[in-house]
Amino acid sequence: MSTSLTPATLTTTAPVPIPVPTSLDELVKLLHAELGSKGLDCEGVDVDRVKALMTNYVSNEEDWKKYAHFDKGRYTRNLVDDGNGKFNLMILAWPENVGSAIHDHSGSHCLMKVLDGKLQETLYEWPDRVQLESDHPLDSGLGSDNSDDETSSSSSSCCKAAPMVVKKETILHRDQCAYMSDQLGLHRVSNPLKAAGAGSLSLHLYTPPYETCKTFNEKSSMARASGKCVFYSAGGEKLQSCPSAAYLDCSLTENDKAQ
């Protein structure tokens, strides 16, 4: 006796189309809807989908010009939306030839989109062992993770210093978007443009938000705690609480210090 098998009925769910935001304000609303109440770590939230959503937004100067606060020799963090405490959306303003230190993301997911100019991302391997130098934290909305102290004499006697290992370098142009997390390694972001006034701007999504991270010395791989990552402006208005640039030597690049 033969048994007849009825093919199972397969139910497939069509992918939800990824919206195309027509403005920065609309992008903010769509990010709130996509990320829900828990950010990118929430079950069901797709990193690639959120990245595509940010990529779909076409940069428009009328949307972001009020956040484009530059400070000579340092990059600035300018808050666009606090994500109800679940994410931070900010615009970073990079003067010519300015970059961050090599840094981690304290367990946060990072999406970065170039709004104007271009940026270079240098991706590094994690050191075999993370060793902390003496901490010298400073509160800064001007890129407190913007310096490798290459002349530091702090070192641990238990492990030999070794230079950081570069995995790859990428140039990101206007409207290109990149994803970064601690699982991928460490990175440094810089504006490779050299001409005076050739600033670049980028839109960054961090979820969950973080206030401090670790920065790394490229020559020794030694780590130290960054200063508190506060904002230079919020909602387009410069914050009066932002520290004076006179106290922000830690936000200078090594090229700036040598001048």
Accessible surface in RSA format (square Angstrom, percent):
REM  Atomic radii and reference values for relative SASA: ProtOr
REM  Chains: A
REM  Algorithm: Lee & Richards
REM  Probe-radius: 1.40
REM  Slices: 20
REM RES _ NUM      All-atoms   Total-Side   Main-Chain    Non-polar    All polar
REM                ABS   REL    ABS   REL    ABS   REL    ABS   REL    ABS   REL
RES MET A   1   235.74 122.1 146.33  96.8  89.41 212.9 123.44 104.9 112.30 148.8
RES SER A   2   107.31  90.7  79.93 106.7  27.38  63.1  50.85 108.3  56.45  79.1
RES THR A   3   108.30  77.0  80.37  81.5  27.93  66.6  58.51  78.6  49.79  75.3
RES SER A   4   104.30  88.1  74.58  99.5  29.73  68.5  54.19 115.4  50.12  70.2
RES LEU A   5   157.33  87.6 132.56  94.8  24.78  62.3 133.16  93.5  24.17  65.1
RES THR A   6   122.67  87.2  96.59  97.9  26.08  62.2  67.14  90.2  55.52  83.9
RES PRO A   7   117.69  85.8  96.12  87.6  21.58  78.4 108.04  89.2   9.65  60.0
RES ALA A   8    86.29  79.3  56.94  87.9  29.35  66.8  66.08  93.1  20.21  53.5
RES THR A   9   126.79  90.2  97.76  99.1  29.03  69.2  68.96  92.6  57.83  87.4
RES LEU A  10   154.75  86.2 128.55  92.0  26.20  65.9 129.93  91.3  24.82  66.8
RES THR A  11   127.60  90.8  93.83  95.1  33.77  80.5  71.66  96.3  55.94  84.6
RES THR A  12   121.46  86.4  94.19  95.5  27.27  65.0  66.04  88.7  55.42  83.8
RES THR A  13   125.98  89.6  97.91  99.3  28.07  66.9  70.32  94.5  55.65  84.1
RES ALA A  14    79.95  73.5  62.11  95.8  17.84  40.6  67.94  95.7  12.01  31.8
RES PRO A  15   123.57  90.1 102.95  93.8  20.62  75.0 114.35  94.4   9.21  57.3
RES VAL A  16   102.92  67.7  92.88  84.1  10.03  24.2  94.53  82.1   8.38  22.7
RES PRO A  17   112.00  81.6  96.26  87.8  15.73  57.2 107.72  88.9   4.28  26.6
RES ILE A  18    61.10  34.8  43.59  32.5  17.51  42.2  43.59  31.4  17.51  47.5
RES PRO A  19    45.77  33.4  33.54  30.6  12.23  44.5  45.77  37.8   0.00   0.0
RES VAL A  20    94.97  62.5  81.44  73.7  13.52  32.6  81.44  70.8  13.52  36.7
RES PRO A  21     4.12   3.0   0.00   0.0   4.12  15.0   0.00   0.0   4.12  25.6
RES THR A  22   114.79  81.6  83.80  85.0  30.98  73.8  73.35  98.5  41.43  62.6
RES SER A  23    32.07  27.1  32.07  42.8   0.00   0.0  23.33  49.7   8.74  12.2
RES LEU A  24     4.29   2.4   4.27   3.1   0.02   0.1   4.27   3.0   0.02   0.1
RES ASP A  25   100.87  70.7  98.04  97.6   2.83   6.7  23.04  54.2  77.84  77.6
RES GLU A  26    59.37  34.1  57.51  43.5   1.87   4.4  23.36  45.2  36.02  29.4
RES LEU A  27     0.00   0.0   0.00   0.0   0.00   0.0   0.00   0.0   0.00   0.0
RES VAL A  28    18.83  12.4  18.83  17.1   0.00   0.0  18.83  16.4   0.00   0.0
RES LYS A  29   150.08  73.2 141.63  86.9   8.45  20.1  87.49  78.7  62.60  66.7
RES LEU A  30    36.83  20.5  36.58  26.2   0.25   0.6  36.81  25.9   0.02   0.1
RES LEU A  31     0.00   0.0   0.00   0.0   0.00   0.0   0.00   0.0   0.00   0.0
RES HIS A  32    53.89  29.5  46.65  32.4   7.24  18.5  32.57  33.6  21.32  24.8
RES ALA A  33    80.85  74.3  45.78  70.7  35.07  79.8  58.11  81.8  22.75  60.3
RES GLU A  34    43.46  25.0  28.71  21.7  14.75  35.1   6.79  13.1  36.67  29.9
RES LEU A  35     0.21   0.1   0.00   0.0   0.21   0.5   0.05   0.0   0.16   0.4
RES GLY A  36    45.66  56.3   0.00   N/A  45.66  56.3  33.83  92.8  11.83  26.5
RES SER A  37    76.89  65.0  66.57  88.8  10.32  23.8  47.63 101.4  29.27  41.0
RES LYS A  38   142.11  69.3 124.20  76.2  17.91  42.6  69.18  62.3  72.94  77.7
RES GLY A  39     0.07   0.1   0.00   N/A   0.07   0.1   0.07   0.2   0.00   0.0
RES LEU A  40    10.32   5.7   0.59   0.4   9.72  24.4   0.59   0.4   9.72  26.2
RES ASP A  41   100.58  70.5  67.88  67.6  32.70  77.3  35.11  82.6  65.47  65.3
RES CYS A  42    37.41  28.3  30.14  33.6   7.27  17.1   3.89   9.9  33.52  36.1
RES GLU A  43   172.47  99.0 142.45 107.8  30.02  71.5  65.58 126.8 106.89  87.3
RES GLY A  44    79.74  98.3   0.00   N/A  79.74  98.3  41.63 114.2  38.11  85.3
RES VAL A  45    30.40  20.0   9.89   9.0  20.51  49.4  13.43  11.7  16.97  46.0
RES ASP A  46    74.57  52.2  65.34  65.0   9.24  21.8  24.15  56.8  50.42  50.3
RES VAL A  47    37.14  24.4  34.28  31.0   2.86   6.9  34.28  29.8   2.86   7.8
RES ASP A  48   104.22  73.0  99.08  98.6   5.14  12.2  27.48  64.7  76.74  76.5
RES ARG A  49    45.15  19.0  42.69  21.8   2.45   5.8  26.30  35.9  18.85  11.4
RES VAL A  50     0.38   0.3   0.38   0.3   0.00   0.0   0.38   0.3   0.00   0.0
RES LYS A  51    68.30  33.3  68.30  41.9   0.00   0.0  24.20  21.8  44.10  47.0
RES ALA A  52    29.23  26.9  24.61  38.0   4.62  10.5  29.10  41.0   0.14   0.4
RES LEU A  53     0.53   0.3   0.53   0.4   0.00   0.0   0.53   0.4   0.00   0.0
RES MET A  54     0.00   0.0   0.00   0.0   0.00   0.0   0.00   0.0   0.00   0.0
RES THR A  55    59.04  42.0  51.16  51.9   7.87  18.8  46.80  62.9  12.23  18.5
RES ASN A  56    42.73  29.5  35.11  33.9   7.62  18.4   5.69  13.7  37.04  35.8
RES TYR A  57     1.40   0.7   1.40   0.8   0.00   0.0   1.40   1.0   0.00   0.0
RES VAL A  58   102.50  67.4  96.42  87.3   6.09  14.7  96.51  83.9   6.00  16.3
RES SER A  59     8.14   6.9   0.00   0.0   8.14  18.7   0.00   0.0   8.14  11.4
RES ASN A  60    65.02  44.8  61.96  59.9   3.06   7.4  12.52  30.1  52.50  50.7
RES GLU A  61    97.42  55.9  94.93  71.8   2.49   5.9  17.46  33.8  79.95  65.3
RES GLU A  62   120.37  69.1  99.07  74.9  21.30  50.7  49.33  95.4  71.04  58.0
RES ASP A  63    31.97  22.4  18.63  18.5  13.34  31.5   6.46  15.2  25.51  25.4
RES TRP A  64    12.30   4.9  12.30   6.0   0.00   0.0  12.30   6.6   0.00   0.0
RES LYS A  65   110.48  53.9  96.82  59.4  13.66  32.5  58.48  52.6  52.00  55.4
RES LYS A  66   118.80  58.0 105.53  64.7  13.27  31.6  67.45  60.7  51.35  54.7
RES TYR A  67    13.20   6.2  13.20   7.5   0.00   0.0   0.87   0.7  12.33  15.2
RES ALA A  68    29.81  27.4  11.39  17.6  18.41  41.9  11.90  16.8  17.90  47.4
RES HIS A  69    47.61  26.0  43.58  30.3   4.03  10.3  31.37  32.3  16.24  18.9
RES PHE A  70    85.28  42.7  59.89  37.1  25.38  66.0  60.07  36.4  25.20  72.1
RES ASP A  71    30.43  21.3  26.91  26.8   3.52   8.3   3.60   8.5  26.83  26.8
RES LYS A  72   179.58  87.6 163.01 100.0  16.58  39.5 124.96 112.5  54.62  58.2
RES GLY A  73    14.29  17.6   0.00   N/A  14.29  17.6  12.18  33.4   2.11   4.7
RES ARG A  74    31.21  13.1  31.21  15.9   0.00   0.0   0.00   0.0  31.21  18.9
RES TYR A  75     3.70   1.7   3.70   2.1   0.00   0.0   1.01   0.8   2.69   3.3
RES THR A  76     0.00   0.0   0.00   0.0   0.00   0.0   0.00   0.0   0.00   0.0
RES ARG A  77    15.95   6.7  15.95   8.1   0.00   0.0   2.09   2.9  13.86   8.4
RES ASN A  78     0.00   0.0   0.00   0.0   0.00   0.0   0.00   0.0   0.00   0.0
RES LEU A  79    28.25  15.7  28.15  20.1   0.11   0.3  28.15  19.8   0.11   0.3
RES VAL A  80    23.93  15.7   4.09   3.7  19.84  47.8   4.09   3.6  19.84  53.8
RES ASP A  81    33.54  23.5  28.86  28.7   4.67  11.1   5.13  12.1  28.40  28.3
RES ASP A  82    79.94  56.0  76.99  76.6   2.95   7.0  18.65  43.9  61.29  61.1
RES GLY A  83     1.67   2.1   0.00   N/A   1.67   2.1   0.00   0.0   1.67   3.7
RES ASN A  84   118.74  81.9  92.49  89.4  26.25  63.2  32.43  78.1  86.31  83.4
RES GLY A  85    53.31  65.7   0.00   N/A  53.31  65.7  33.69  92.5  19.62  43.9
RES LYS A  86    89.81  43.8  87.27  53.5   2.53   6.0  33.92  30.5  55.89  59.5
RES PHE A  87     1.34   0.7   1.34   0.8   0.00   0.0   1.34   0.8   0.00   0.0
RES ASN A  88    18.70  12.9  18.70  18.1   0.00   0.0   0.00   0.0  18.70  18.1
RES LEU A  89     0.00   0.0   0.00   0.0   0.00   0.0   0.00   0.0   0.00   0.0
RES MET A  90    10.52   5.4  10.52   7.0   0.00   0.0   9.74   8.3   0.78   1.0
RES ILE A  91     0.00   0.0   0.00   0.0   0.00   0.0   0.00   0.0   0.00   0.0
RES LEU A  92     7.59   4.2   7.59   5.4   0.00   0.0   7.59   5.3   0.00   0.0
RES ALA A  93     0.00   0.0   0.00   0.0   0.00   0.0   0.00   0.0   0.00   0.0
RES TRP A  94     3.06   1.2   3.06   1.5   0.00   0.0   3.06   1.6   0.00   0.0
RES PRO A  95    11.23   8.2   9.98   9.1   1.26   4.6  11.23   9.3   0.00   0.0
RES GLU A  96    45.65  26.2  39.69  30.0   5.96  14.2   9.30  18.0  36.35  29.7
RES ASN A  97    53.85  37.1  46.16  44.6   7.69  18.5  10.86  26.1  42.99  41.6
RES VAL A  98     3.05   2.0   2.62   2.4   0.44   1.0   3.05   2.6   0.00   0.0
RES GLY A  99     6.73   8.3   0.00   N/A   6.73   8.3   4.36  12.0   2.38   5.3
RES SER A 100     6.75   5.7   1.70   2.3   5.05  11.6   1.71   3.6   5.04   7.1
RES ALA A 101     1.02   0.9   0.00   0.0   1.02   2.3   1.02   1.4   0.00   0.0
RES ILE A 102     0.00   0.0   0.00   0.0   0.00   0.0   0.00   0.0   0.00   0.0
RES HIS A 103    10.18   5.6  10.18   7.1   0.00   0.0   3.85   4.0   6.34   7.4
RES ASP A 104     1.88   1.3   1.88   1.9   0.00   0.0   0.00   0.0   1.88   1.9
RES HIS A 105     0.47   0.3   0.47   0.3   0.00   0.0   0.00   0.0   0.47   0.5
RES SER A 106    56.95  48.1  21.88  29.2  35.07  80.8  29.06  61.9  27.90  39.1
RES GLY A 107    51.81  63.9   0.00   N/A  51.81  63.9  31.47  86.4  20.33  45.5
RES SER A 108     1.02   0.9   0.05   0.1   0.97   2.2   0.35   0.8   0.67   0.9
RES HIS A 109    29.00  15.8  28.76  20.0   0.24   0.6  26.06  26.9   2.94   3.4
RES CYS A 110     1.58   1.2   1.37   1.5   0.21   0.5   0.19   0.5   1.39   1.5
RES LEU A 111     0.30   0.2   0.18   0.1   0.12   0.3   0.18   0.1   0.12   0.3
RES MET A 112     3.37   1.7   3.37   2.2   0.00   0.0   3.18   2.7   0.19   0.3
RES LYS A 113     0.00   0.0   0.00   0.0   0.00   0.0   0.00   0.0   0.00   0.0
RES VAL A 114     0.00   0.0   0.00   0.0   0.00   0.0   0.00   0.0   0.00   0.0
RES LEU A 115     0.23   0.1   0.23   0.2   0.00   0.0   0.23   0.2   0.00   0.0
RES ASP A 116    47.24  33.1  47.24  47.0   0.00   0.0   0.54   1.3  46.70  46.6
RES GLY A 117    27.73  34.2   0.00   N/A  27.73  34.2  18.09  49.6   9.64  21.6
RES LYS A 118    64.85  31.6  64.85  39.8   0.00   0.0  15.88  14.3  48.97  52.2
RES LEU A 119     0.02   0.0   0.02   0.0   0.00   0.0   0.02   0.0   0.00   0.0
RES GLN A 120    44.90  25.1  44.63  32.6   0.27   0.6   1.01   2.2  43.89  33.3
RES GLU A 121    15.25   8.8  14.26  10.8   1.00   2.4   0.96   1.9  14.29  11.7
RES THR A 122     6.80   4.8   6.80   6.9   0.00   0.0   2.14   2.9   4.67   7.1
RES LEU A 123    18.13  10.1  18.13  13.0   0.00   0.0  18.13  12.7   0.00   0.0
RES TYR A 124     2.70   1.3   2.70   1.5   0.00   0.0   0.03   0.0   2.67   3.3
RES GLU A 125    78.34  45.0  76.40  57.8   1.94   4.6  18.98  36.7  59.37  48.5
RES TRP A 126    84.17  33.8  68.13  33.0  16.04  37.7  65.63  35.0  18.54  30.1
RES PRO A 127    24.04  17.5   4.41   4.0  19.64  71.4  15.50  12.8   8.55  53.1
RES ASP A 128   160.90 112.7 116.89 116.3  44.01 104.1  42.08  99.0 118.82 118.5
RES ARG A 129   147.69  62.0 133.27  67.9  14.42  34.3  47.55  65.0 100.14  60.7
RES VAL A 130    56.57  37.2  31.83  28.8  24.74  59.6  31.83  27.7  24.74  67.1
RES GLN A 131    24.08  13.5  19.97  14.6   4.11   9.8  11.05  23.5  13.03   9.9
RES LEU A 132   102.79  57.2  73.76  52.8  29.03  73.0  73.76  51.8  29.03  78.1
RES GLU A 133    18.89  10.8   9.78   7.4   9.11  21.7   5.36  10.4  13.53  11.0
RES SER A 134    70.30  59.4  55.69  74.3  14.61  33.7  30.39  64.7  39.91  55.9
RES ASP A 135    71.30  49.9  48.17  47.9  23.13  54.7  14.55  34.2  56.75  56.6
RES HIS A 136   117.04  64.0 101.29  70.4  15.75  40.3  72.02  74.2  45.02  52.4
RES PRO A 137    83.38  60.8  66.44  60.6  16.94  61.6  66.72  55.1  16.66 103.5
RES LEU A 138    72.67  40.5  67.70  48.4   4.98  12.5  71.88  50.5   0.79   2.1
RES ASP A 139    84.55  59.2  75.62  75.3   8.94  21.1  16.21  38.2  68.34  68.2
RES SER A 140     0.00   0.0   0.00   0.0   0.00   0.0   0.00   0.0   0.00   0.0
RES GLY A 141     0.00   0.0   0.00   N/A   0.00   0.0   0.00   0.0   0.00   0.0
RES LEU A 142     2.43   1.4   2.43   1.7   0.00   0.0   2.43   1.7   0.00   0.0
RES GLY A 143     0.00   0.0   0.00   N/A   0.00   0.0   0.00   0.0   0.00   0.0
RES SER A 144     8.36   7.1   0.00   0.0   8.36  19.3   0.00   0.0   8.36  11.7
RES ASP A 145     5.55   3.9   4.92   4.9   0.63   1.5   0.63   1.5   4.92   4.9
RES ASN A 146     1.46   1.0   0.00   0.0   1.46   3.5   0.06   0.1   1.40   1.4
RES SER A 147     6.07   5.1   0.20   0.3   5.87  13.5   2.88   6.1   3.19   4.5
RES ASP A 148     5.39   3.8   0.54   0.5   4.86  11.5   2.65   6.2   2.75   2.7
RES ASP A 149    41.06  28.8  37.89  37.7   3.17   7.5   4.01   9.4  37.05  36.9
RES GLU A 150    40.54  23.3  21.78  16.5  18.75  44.6  13.79  26.7  26.75  21.8
RES THR A 151   122.88  87.4  94.33  95.6  28.55  68.1  79.91 107.3  42.97  65.0
RES SER A 152    35.45  30.0   7.45   9.9  28.01  64.5   8.70  18.5  26.75  37.5
RES SER A 153   109.48  92.5  78.32 104.5  31.16  71.8  52.18 111.1  57.30  80.3
RES SER A 154    41.09  34.7  28.33  37.8  12.76  29.4  15.79  33.6  25.30  35.4
RES SER A 155    85.53  72.3  52.30  69.8  33.23  76.6  23.92  50.9  61.61  86.3
RES SER A 156    38.48  32.5  24.60  32.8  13.87  32.0  20.01  42.6  18.46  25.9
RES SER A 157   127.85 108.0  82.04 109.5  45.82 105.5  58.37 124.3  69.49  97.3
RES CYS A 158    81.94  62.0  44.03  49.1  37.90  89.1  45.70 115.8  36.24  39.1
RES CYS A 159    44.75  33.9  28.86  32.2  15.89  37.4  18.47  46.8  26.28  28.3
RES LYS A 160   197.27  96.2 164.75 101.1  32.52  77.4 115.72 104.2  81.55  86.9
RES ALA A 161    54.08  49.7  31.21  48.2  22.87  52.0  36.06  50.8  18.02  47.7
RES ALA A 162    52.40  48.2  50.32  77.7   2.08   4.7  51.21  72.1   1.19   3.2
RES PRO A 163    93.74  68.3  87.63  79.9   6.11  22.2  87.63  72.4   6.11  38.0
RES MET A 164    16.83   8.7   0.60   0.4  16.23  38.6   2.14   1.8  14.69  19.5
RES VAL A 165    92.52  60.9  87.60  79.3   4.92  11.9  90.62  78.7   1.89   5.1
RES VAL A 166    69.61  45.8  45.94  41.6  23.68  57.1  45.94  39.9  23.68  64.2
RES LYS A 167    92.99  45.4  57.74  35.4  35.24  83.9  34.96  31.5  58.03  61.8
RES LYS A 168   122.13  59.6 114.07  70.0   8.05  19.2  66.64  60.0  55.49  59.1
RES GLU A 169   108.88  62.5  78.10  59.1  30.79  73.3  20.54  39.7  88.34  72.1
RES THR A 170    44.93  32.0  40.56  41.1   4.38  10.4  38.30  51.4   6.63  10.0
RES ILE A 171    68.48  39.0  52.69  39.3  15.78  38.0  52.69  37.9  15.78  42.8
RES LEU A 172    11.10   6.2  11.10   7.9   0.00   0.0  11.10   7.8   0.00   0.0
RES HIS A 173    92.32  50.5  92.32  64.2   0.00   0.0  58.05  59.8  34.27  39.9
RES ARG A 174   103.90  43.6  88.53  45.1  15.37  36.6  43.83  59.9  60.07  36.4
RES ASP A 175    38.92  27.3  34.19  34.0   4.72  11.2  20.12  47.3  18.80  18.7
RES GLN A 176    83.06  46.4  79.98  58.5   3.08   7.3  26.61  56.6  56.45  42.8
RES CYS A 177    14.92  11.3   0.20   0.2  14.73  34.6   0.20   0.5  14.73  15.9
RES ALA A 178    14.33  13.2  11.95  18.4   2.38   5.4  13.56  19.1   0.77   2.1
RES TYR A 179    53.66  25.1  39.47  22.5  14.19  36.9  32.62  24.5  21.04  25.9
RES MET A 180     4.57   2.4   4.50   3.0   0.07   0.2   3.22   2.7   1.35   1.8
RES SER A 181     4.99   4.2   4.99   6.7   0.00   0.0   1.80   3.8   3.19   4.5
RES ASP A 182    24.53  17.2  19.50  19.4   5.03  11.9  11.09  26.1  13.44  13.4
RES GLN A 183   156.11  87.3 118.12  86.3  37.99  90.4  67.06 142.7  89.05  67.5
RES LEU A 184    75.39  42.0  73.45  52.5   1.94   4.9  75.38  52.9   0.01   0.0
RES GLY A 185     2.87   3.5   0.00   N/A   2.87   3.5   2.78   7.6   0.10   0.2
RES LEU A 186     0.00   0.0   0.00   0.0   0.00   0.0   0.00   0.0   0.00   0.0
RES HIS A 187     3.85   2.1   3.85   2.7   0.00   0.0   1.67   1.7   2.18   2.5
RES ARG A 188    50.17  21.1  50.03  25.5   0.14   0.3  15.39  21.0  34.79  21.1
RES VAL A 189     3.78   2.5   3.78   3.4   0.00   0.0   3.78   3.3   0.00   0.0
RES SER A 190    24.64  20.8  24.64  32.9   0.00   0.0  14.21  30.3  10.44  14.6
RES ASN A 191     1.89   1.3   0.00   0.0   1.89   4.6   0.00   0.0   1.89   1.8
RES PRO A 192    32.01  23.3  18.98  17.3  13.02  47.3  23.67  19.5   8.34  51.8
RES LEU A 193    46.29  25.8  44.62  31.9   1.67   4.2  46.29  32.5   0.00   0.0
RES LYS A 194   145.45  71.0 122.78  75.3  22.67  54.0  92.14  82.9  53.30  56.8
RES ALA A 195    69.04  63.5  55.40  85.5  13.64  31.0  66.33  93.4   2.72   7.2
RES ALA A 196    99.43  91.4  67.09 103.5  32.34  73.6  68.95  97.1  30.48  80.7
RES GLY A 197    70.90  87.4   0.00   N/A  70.90  87.4  38.70 106.2  32.19  72.1
RES ALA A 198    25.25  23.2  14.46  22.3  10.79  24.5  25.25  35.6   0.00   0.0
RES GLY A 199    19.50  24.1   0.00   N/A  19.50  24.1   6.15  16.9  13.35  29.9
RES SER A 200     0.05   0.0   0.00   0.0   0.05   0.1   0.05   0.1   0.00   0.0
RES LEU A 201     5.21   2.9   5.21   3.7   0.00   0.0   5.21   3.7   0.00   0.0
RES SER A 202     0.00   0.0   0.00   0.0   0.00   0.0   0.00   0.0   0.00   0.0
RES LEU A 203     0.00   0.0   0.00   0.0   0.00   0.0   0.00   0.0   0.00   0.0
RES HIS A 204     4.67   2.6   4.67   3.2   0.00   0.0   4.64   4.8   0.03   0.0
RES LEU A 205     0.65   0.4   0.24   0.2   0.41   1.0   0.24   0.2   0.41   1.1
RES TYR A 206    20.01   9.3  20.01  11.4   0.00   0.0   6.90   5.2  13.11  16.2
RES THR A 207     1.14   0.8   1.05   1.1   0.09   0.2   0.25   0.3   0.89   1.3
RES PRO A 208    62.17  45.3  62.09  56.6   0.07   0.3  62.17  51.3   0.00   0.0
RES PRO A 209    40.68  29.6  22.57  20.6  18.11  65.8  22.72  18.8  17.96 111.6
RES TYR A 210    42.92  20.0  23.50  13.4  19.41  50.5  22.20  16.7  20.72  25.5
RES GLU A 211   103.86  59.6  98.92  74.8   4.94  11.8  34.99  67.7  68.87  56.2
RES THR A 212    68.43  48.7  65.49  66.4   2.94   7.0  32.93  44.2  35.50  53.7
RES CYS A 213     5.96   4.5   0.08   0.1   5.88  13.8   3.81   9.6   2.16   2.3
RES LYS A 214    63.77  31.1  63.77  39.1   0.00   0.0  25.67  23.1  38.11  40.6
RES THR A 215     6.42   4.6   5.67   5.7   0.75   1.8   2.42   3.3   4.00   6.0
RES PHE A 216     2.00   1.0   0.00   0.0   2.00   5.2   1.66   1.0   0.34   1.0
RES ASN A 217    10.97   7.6   7.98   7.7   2.99   7.2   4.29  10.3   6.69   6.5
RES GLU A 218    53.22  30.6  52.94  40.1   0.27   0.7  14.93  28.9  38.28  31.3
RES LYS A 219   142.03  69.3 130.04  79.8  11.98  28.5  80.84  72.8  61.19  65.2
RES SER A 220    23.07  19.5  19.71  26.3   3.36   7.7  18.90  40.2   4.17   5.8
RES SER A 221    14.94  12.6  12.74  17.0   2.21   5.1   9.75  20.8   5.19   7.3
RES MET A 222    10.28   5.3   8.47   5.6   1.82   4.3   2.54   2.2   7.74  10.2
RES ALA A 223     0.19   0.2   0.00   0.0   0.19   0.4   0.19   0.3   0.00   0.0
RES ARG A 224    34.08  14.3  34.03  17.3   0.05   0.1   6.45   8.8  27.63  16.7
RES ALA A 225    32.15  29.6  29.55  45.6   2.59   5.9  29.55  41.6   2.59   6.9
RES SER A 226     7.15   6.0   0.00   0.0   7.15  16.5   4.18   8.9   2.97   4.2
RES GLY A 227     3.87   4.8   0.00   N/A   3.87   4.8   0.16   0.4   3.71   8.3
RES LYS A 228    85.22  41.6  81.88  50.2   3.34   8.0  29.20  26.3  56.02  59.7
RES CYS A 229    14.55  11.0   6.18   6.9   8.36  19.7   5.40  13.7   9.15   9.9
RES VAL A 230    39.45  26.0  37.13  33.6   2.32   5.6  39.45  34.3   0.00   0.0
RES PHE A 231    36.64  18.3  34.47  21.3   2.18   5.7  34.47  20.9   2.18   6.2
RES TYR A 232    15.58   7.3  15.58   8.9   0.00   0.0   5.46   4.1  10.12  12.5
RES SER A 233     0.00   0.0   0.00   0.0   0.00   0.0   0.00   0.0   0.00   0.0
RES ALA A 234    32.21  29.6  24.19  37.3   8.01  18.2  24.57  34.6   7.64  20.2
RES GLY A 235    45.03  55.5   0.00   N/A  45.03  55.5  28.45  78.1  16.58  37.1
RES GLY A 236    10.48  12.9   0.00   N/A  10.48  12.9   1.37   3.8   9.11  20.4
RES GLU A 237   128.37  73.7 127.60  96.5   0.77   1.8  49.15  95.1  79.22  64.7
RES LYS A 238   110.84  54.1  95.48  58.6  15.36  36.6  49.56  44.6  61.28  65.3
RES LEU A 239    58.66  32.7  55.83  39.9   2.82   7.1  57.03  40.1   1.63   4.4
RES GLN A 240   174.64  97.7 142.17 103.9  32.46  77.3  67.67 144.1 106.96  81.1
RES SER A 241   100.11  84.6  67.07  89.5  33.04  76.1  58.40 124.4  41.71  58.4
RES CYS A 242    18.88  14.3   1.78   2.0  17.11  40.2   2.27   5.8  16.61  17.9
RES PRO A 243    37.29  27.2  21.43  19.5  15.86  57.7  31.46  26.0   5.83  36.2
RES SER A 244    61.67  52.1  45.36  60.5  16.31  37.6  38.65  82.3  23.02  32.3
RES ALA A 245    40.34  37.1  31.62  48.8   8.72  19.8  31.99  45.0   8.36  22.1
RES ALA A 246    91.66  84.3  47.83  73.8  43.83  99.7  61.27  86.3  30.39  80.5
RES TYR A 247   154.80  72.3 145.58  82.8   9.22  24.0 103.70  77.9  51.10  63.0
RES LEU A 248     0.00   0.0   0.00   0.0   0.00   0.0   0.00   0.0   0.00   0.0
RES ASP A 249    82.89  58.1  79.87  79.5   3.02   7.1  37.38  88.0  45.51  45.4
RES CYS A 250    18.93  14.3  14.52  16.2   4.41  10.4  15.78  40.0   3.15   3.4
RES SER A 251     0.00   0.0   0.00   0.0   0.00   0.0   0.00   0.0   0.00   0.0
RES LEU A 252    33.77  18.8  33.77  24.2   0.00   0.0  33.77  23.7   0.00   0.0
RES THR A 253    19.10  13.6  16.78  17.0   2.32   5.5  19.10  25.6   0.00   0.0
RES GLU A 254    58.33  33.5  50.83  38.5   7.50  17.9  36.01  69.6  22.33  18.2
RES ASN A 255    86.88  59.9  82.13  79.4   4.75  11.4  12.29  29.6  74.59  72.1
RES ASP A 256    34.68  24.3  24.47  24.4  10.21  24.2   6.02  14.2  28.66  28.6
RES LYS A 257    72.20  35.2  42.66  26.2  29.54  70.3  34.75  31.3  37.45  39.9
RES ALA A 258    92.10  84.7  49.64  76.6  42.46  96.6  61.35  86.4  30.75  81.4
RES GLN A 259   175.11  97.9 109.30  79.9  65.81 156.7  73.99 157.5 101.12  76.7
END  Absolute sums over single chains surface
CHAIN  1 A    13247.7      10334.0       2913.7       7275.2       5972.5
END  Absolute sums over all chains
TOTAL         13247.7      10334.0       2913.7       7275.2       5972.5
